[in-house]
Amino acid sequence: MRRAVCPGSFDPITNGHLDIISRASRLYDEVYVAVMINKAKKGLFEVDERLDLIRQVTAEYGNVRVEAFHGLLVDFCKQRDIPAIVKGLRAVSDFDYELQMAQMNNGLSGVETLFVPTNPTYSFLSSSLVKEVATWGGDVSHLVPPVVLEALNKRLRKD
């Protein structure tokens, strides 16, 4: 069985993330979406909320599993016999950083990294940008799945 992982913080998951996960799900028999736990960082959504949102928006794929992890991604991969990491690249600046991580991961464990160019529609998109625009009342409905938009609006509502 061919397995891969799409790692990230997904705070929140965007249509750009979903595009990469969807494309990976067509290339691999099983795709893990690994949500990083970083106790030092306070996200907008708790890890359990992110897991739930991702499960909802990936349910249609059937071969996507969603799990949280902390520590090294290569350890997550070893524990699940995952030989490949799938990463979306938005720009050349992403490549510089991601290449270093890919080489380190391969050196540590032999796990390969597959770089997937982002759909041009989402080339500017990041979770941070979505949160910032939504915080100031901007329309992000075209940038996130409807269930995520609902969660964002609820979280950021100023009562």
N, C-alpha and C positions, 0 to 999 in steps of 0.2 A: 504494500500500500504506500503510495506517495503522499508524504505529509510535508506541510510547510506551516510557518507561523508568521503572522502579521502583528508585530509588537507596537505598543504605544501607550500613551496616557489616556487618550480618547476622552478629554475633558472639555467639551463633549465630542462624541463622534460626529463627523461632518460628512457631507456628500462626497468629498474628496477621499476620505478614509473608506467610505462604503464602496466607491468605485474600485479602489485597489483590492479590497477584500473580495468583491464580486469577481474581478478578473482572476484573482488567485484561486477562487473556488472552482473556476472552469479549468484551471491548469493542474490542480492537485486533487487527489481523492479525499483528503481531509485537510482542512485549514483551521488552525488554532488562532484565535484572536487573543493575544496575551496582553492584559491590562496591567501596566506597571504600578506597583504599590510603592510610593515614596512617602514615608511617614514624615519626612522633613518638610514636605510641601503640602500646603492646604489647597485642595482643588475646589472648584465651584461645586462639583458633585462628588459625593462619597464614592468609594470604589464599588460598593454594592449597587448604587444607583447607576453607575456607568455600565456595569455588567448587565444589569437589567435592560437598559436602553439598547445596548449592543445586541443582546439576545433578541429583542423585539425586531430590530431593523435587519437582522441577518437570518431570521427564522425561515424565510423562503428558500434559502440556499440548501438546506438539508445536510450539507457536509461541513458546516462551520461550527466549531466548538468555541466557547468563550470562557476564559479562565483568568484569574488574577495571579500575579507572581511578584516576588521580590527577590532581589539578588541578581545574579548574572543570567542573562537570557540564554547563554549556552548551556547552563545547568538545567533550565526549563526544557530546552531542546533534548538534552541527553536523557532526562527522565521520561520523555515521551517518544523517544526514537524519531525525532524530527531532524532531517538533514538539511533543511533549507529555511532561510529567512527571506520574506518578501517585503521589500521597502519601496514606497513611492518616492519619486524624486520630482520636486517642483522646479528647481533651478540648479544651475551649476554650483551655487553656494551650498545647497544640500549635499551635492556629490562629494565635495571636499571632506565634510564631516563624516558622512555615511561610509565613504571608502575606508577611512581610518578604522571605523568600528567593524566593518566587514573583514578587514585584514586581521584585526585583533581576534574577532570571533573565530575566524578560520584557523588562526595560529593556536588558539586555546583548545579548540575541539574538533576542527575539521568541518564545522558547519559552514555551508555555502550561503552567500547572500545574492538574491536575484533582485536587481533594480528594475523597477517598472516606471516608465515615464508617466507622470500625471496627465490626465486628460486636460487639455488646455483650458477648458471651462473652469477647472479648479486649481489652476497653477498658482494663484495668489492666496489660496485658502489655507487658514490654520485655525485651530481651536481657539487660540488666543485672540485672533482677530474677530472671530464670531462672538466671543464673550464680550470684547470691548464694544463692538457695534451694538450688540443686544443690550448691554448695560446702559447705553445712551439712547435707547429707544429706536435704534435703526432696524430696518427690515432685513432679517436674515432668513426669511422663509424659503428662499431659493438656495440656501447654503447648507441646510440641515434637513433630515427627514422630519415629517410632521410630528411624530411623537417626541422628538428631541426639541423641536420648537416649542411644543406645549410645556415640556419640562423647564426649558429656559425661561419662558415667560412667567411660569409659576415661581421659579426660584428668584427671578430678578424683580418681580412685582414689588413695587414700593407701596405698601398699605398705609 
